[in-house]
C-alpha cells in the first residue's frame, strides 16, 4: 500500500503574497523564544525533536474512541454526568478534519496573512449551543494532577488558540474548556500488564484577547532581516536551546583557536 508523504513547508519569505501557514505549535514556539521561531520559519532550522510519547498517543486515541461512542448516541459521557456538565460530545461533519494534525481547525488571519490552524482533541456542545474545547492530557506521577504549574501556561494557551479558531469559523464558543487529565497510579501492588489510571476533569476559563497582537508580532519578527538576539525568551530567562547552541559555537571556535 502506498503511503502519503507530507511535504516539508517552505521557508517564510518577507513580502510574499501567499498566506503563510502557522500552526498552533508555532505560536507556542514564538511565545517561548522568538529567535527559535525565526530560525524555524525563515531558515527551516528547527529545535531538536523530543522522543515520541507513544503511550500518551495511545491514550488520546482511546479517549477519542470512548467519547465518539457517546457522540454517536447523542448522550453525555459519564465524566460529564459525574461533574454535572450539561453537554454532549459535538457531532459535526468536519470533526475528523479538526482533529487531524496537518489540517485542524483553520482560519486566514488577514492582518498578518497567516493561515492559522490547530488540531483539537475533542469538542463538546452545551445546552445553549456553545462549543466546549476539550484537551486530553496524560501523565504518571504520585501527586494529583492540576494545571497550575508555571510550565503549564502552554496548556492554557493551547486551549485559548483552539477557542479562537472556532470563533473565527463562526461558532459560538463557551469560554470554559476542559482538560480530561488522566494519571497512572503508583499506589498499586504490581504491573501485571495493566496500568490503572485516575481521570480528572479540570475546567479552565480561557481568554483569546492576546492572540491577535501575538500574530502581528510574529509577522513583524518574520519580516525582520535580523533575527532576535540569543537567549531572548518570551517566557522569561534565557532560552535553553539558544544558550546551548551559543555554548557549542563558542567551544568550537575555541577549539579552532578563534577568540570570540
Phi, psi and omega in degrees: 000132179288144178251147180273128180260130179279129178287136176292135182294150181281154177292154177287136177242118179307134180087358181297144182269336178283146180296141180260131183282127179234116179276165175303321181291331177287328174296317179295322177300315178298319180297327180281318182198108179301326180294314178300321178295314180301314180298321181292312186281320184276320186246357182059036173257102184267163172296154174302138182281149178272161177299149179292141177264078188293326178293318177298320179297319179296319179296319177303313182296321180290322175300317180299316178299319182296311180289330178295328177300312180287333175298315180294329180279345185069029185238154177289145173290150179306327180293332175291316180295317181298329182257011177056041176269116182273082184199168173224158173302134185284132178254120182210146183298333183263008186301316180297324176294318179298331183273345185282137188301323189257009172236293176063192169278131189225155175205154174263119178268103190298321185297329179255347188059037174260140169263103189262135180212159178197142184265118179276155172280313181202161176223130173250169176228132181274178184293342179264006179086008177277135179279141181245119177281134182233133179235132179270135175227146179219142178206183174213108178205160185288329182273166180289145181282152176202183180232029186257359176289152184301320183291343181279005171302331179294326176298316183292318177297321179303311180296320181294325177294318178297319178298316179298316181298317179295322177296321179296338178268012173089009181270146169283126186237128175290129181296340178268120172252178182223141169260121171269098193249115182249143187229122179291136185279140172260341189271044175238166189281337181189177183275299178051043178057033182207118173266134177255140185235154169242121184255133182237139176260119185244117178282150175213125178269111186268163173220126181260019183300333186278344193290315181303312181296322180293320179298321178292323176294324177295320178298313178299319180299315183289330180281347181278129179288340178265126178286152177302154183294158179301135173083004180276092182256128185294338181281353181102134182082175183285145174285124184295330179289315178295318180298317179295315181298319179296318180297318178296320179297314180296321177295320180295314179298320179297317179298331179273000180079020181258122182267113180236000000 
